[in-house]
């Protein structure tokens, strides 16, 4: 993926190296599944640093939505 003039840095970094929407959606699903497994386990163990995994699917979702809204997929 190439960065356009109007693309925010957070979108570029979220989708850095991802070639298309299908691959981005795959990353979204995998990160969502990982968050569903890691976050509850981390909370039960009392270790809250892995809770950051909960925000990764949200980041992908917002980046994909931005790309869709601005027709920026190659």
C-alpha positions as CSV (number, residue, x, y, z in Angstrom):
1,X,0.0,0.0,0.0
2,X,1.3,3.4,-0.8
3,X,0.5,6.4,1.3
4,X,-1.6,9.2,-0.2
5,X,-1.4,12.9,0.7
6,X,-4.7,12.9,2.7
7,X,-4.0,9.6,4.5
8,X,-3.5,10.0,8.3
9,X,-0.5,8.4,9.8
10,X,-2.6,6.1,12.0
11,X,-4.2,4.6,8.9
12,X,-0.9,4.1,7.2
13,X,0.7,2.4,10.2
14,X,-2.3,0.2,10.8
15,X,-2.3,-1.1,7.2
16,X,1.5,-0.9,6.5
17,X,2.5,-3.7,4.2
18,X,-1.1,-4.9,3.6
19,X,-1.8,-5.2,-0.1
20,X,-5.6,-5.2,-0.2
21,X,-8.9,-5.1,1.6
22,X,-9.3,-8.9,1.8
23,X,-6.0,-9.3,3.6
24,X,-6.8,-6.3,5.9
25,X,-10.1,-8.0,6.8
26,X,-8.2,-11.3,7.5
27,X,-5.9,-9.4,9.9
28,X,-9.0,-7.9,11.6
29,X,-10.6,-11.3,12.1
30,X,-7.4,-12.9,13.4
31,X,-6.7,-10.0,15.8
32,X,-10.3,-10.1,17.0
33,X,-10.0,-13.8,17.8
34,X,-6.7,-13.3,19.5
35,X,-8.2,-10.5,21.6
36,X,-11.1,-12.7,22.6
37,X,-8.6,-15.3,23.8
38,X,-5.9,-13.2,25.4
39,X,-7.8,-10.4,27.1
40,X,-10.0,-12.6,29.4
41,X,-7.1,-14.8,30.2
42,X,-4.9,-11.8,31.1
43,X,-7.7,-10.3,33.3
44,X,-8.1,-13.6,35.1
45,X,-4.4,-13.8,35.8
46,X,-4.3,-10.2,37.0
47,X,-1.9,-9.0,34.3
48,X,-3.4,-6.0,32.5
49,X,-0.7,-5.2,30.0
50,X,-2.1,-7.7,27.4
51,X,-5.4,-5.9,27.5
52,X,-3.9,-3.7,24.8
53,X,-4.8,-6.5,22.4
54,X,-8.4,-5.4,22.7
55,X,-7.7,-2.2,20.9
56,X,-5.9,-3.7,17.8
57,X,-9.1,-5.0,16.1
58,X,-10.7,-1.5,16.7
59,X,-7.7,0.1,15.1
60,X,-7.9,-2.2,12.1
61,X,-11.7,-1.6,11.8
62,X,-11.3,2.2,11.8
63,X,-8.4,2.1,9.3
64,X,-10.4,-0.2,7.0
65,X,-13.4,2.1,7.3
66,X,-11.3,5.2,6.5
67,X,-9.9,3.4,3.4
68,X,-13.4,2.4,2.3
69,X,-14.8,5.9,2.8
70,X,-12.0,7.6,0.8
71,X,-11.8,4.9,-1.9
72,X,-8.1,4.4,-1.2
73,X,-7.7,0.7,-1.9
74,X,-5.5,-0.1,-4.9
